[in-house]
Amino acid sequence: MNKMMKTLCAASVLAMLSSVASAKLPAPSDEAKAKAAEAAAKTAWTGKVDGYKLCKAQDRVVAHYKKLPVAKDVKAPAKGAPVAAPASTCADPGPFVYTPAGAAPAVAAAPAAPAAPKVADPAKKP
């Protein structure tokens, strides 16, 4: 009887916890959405910076490797043969700048000039 009571209590506790876990959360506010978008942009930028740093490190390793003496069993390029310059494909992502997607440019946000006042037609009498 005691074991059955423990099993029943455990099952009821698990049932209550699963109902709490499956409860629907409210929709995030506009502030939370904006903050999440900014965090996603920052994460993407950080990934680009990490890729840039990795590319630069690889370029340094290649430059160091090319400075090492060549082994005797490996043929060196003939003298006077054009040597391809290392083309660095590293693109610096620059500083982090976040512009919200919903923000309009400053030029478009300026209010339009008021329309010119209508001039009364002199031929018409009031």
N, C-alpha and C positions, 0 to 999 in steps of 0.2 A: 504494500500500500504506500509506503514511504517513497519508494522508487517511482511509482506511478505519479505521485504528487509532484515530485521534482521535475519529471518529464513534462507534466501538464503546465507547471509554472514556467519552465523554460520555453515551451512552445508559445505560451501567451505573451511572454516578454518579446520573443522574436516577432510575433505577429504585430505587436504594437510598434516595434522599431521599424518594421518594414513599411507600415502605413505612414509613419513619419518620414521615412526616406523617400517614399514615392509621392509626397505632397508636391504640388506644383508651386514653383517660385514665381513671384511677381516679375513683370517685365522690367528690365533695367531702365533707369531714368536717362534723360538726355545727357546729363553730366557723366554718368557711368559709361554710356556709349562713347562719348567723346574721349574720356580717359582711356578706355580700352583701345580705341582707334589710335590714339597717340602712343600707347604702349606697343601696339603692333608695329607702328611705323618706326619706333625707336629700336625694336628688336630686329627689324629688317635692315636698318642702317648699321646696327652693330654687326650683323652678319656680313655686310659688305665691307666694313672696316676690317673684320677678321680675315676675310678673303684677300684684301689688299695687303695686309701685313704678311700673310702666308706667301703671297706672290713675291713680295720684296725679299723675304727670307730665302725663297727658292732661287731668286736671281743672285743673291749673295753666295749661296752654295755653288751655283754653276760657275760664277766668276772665280771662286776659290779653286774649284776643280780644274778649270782651264789653266790656272797658273801653275799647277803641279807638273813636274817633269813627265814626259811621255815615256811609257815603257818601251823597251827596245823591240819587242815583237809586234808592236802596233805601228802601222805606217802613218807617218805624219803627212799632212798635205804638202804638195809640191810647193817650192818657193815661187812666189809670184802669183800663185793661185788666189783667186778672190776669196777672202774669208768673210763669211756672212756675219754682220754685226748682230749681236743679240738683240732681238726685238722684244722689248719689254711690253707685255700686254697688260700690265698692272694699271688699273684705273683708280685714282684716288677718289673716294666717295665724297670728300669734303666734309665740312662741319654739319652737324645735325640741324636741320631746319624743318619744322613741322608746320604745315599749312592745312587746316581743317578742310575737308572736302566740301562742306556746305558754305564756306566763306567765299564771298564774291570779291573780285579785285576792287581796290580802292576807287578806281576810275568809274566802275559801274555802280558803285554804292553812292556816288554823289547824286543829289536830287537834280532833276531836270529843271531847266530855267522856266519860270512861269511864262505862260503864253501872253502875247501882247494883247492889251485890252481892245475890245471891239469898238470901232468908231461908228457912231450913229450915222445913218444915211441921211444927208441933208434934204433929199427929195421927199422923205416921208415926214408927215406931220404927226406929232404925238396925239 
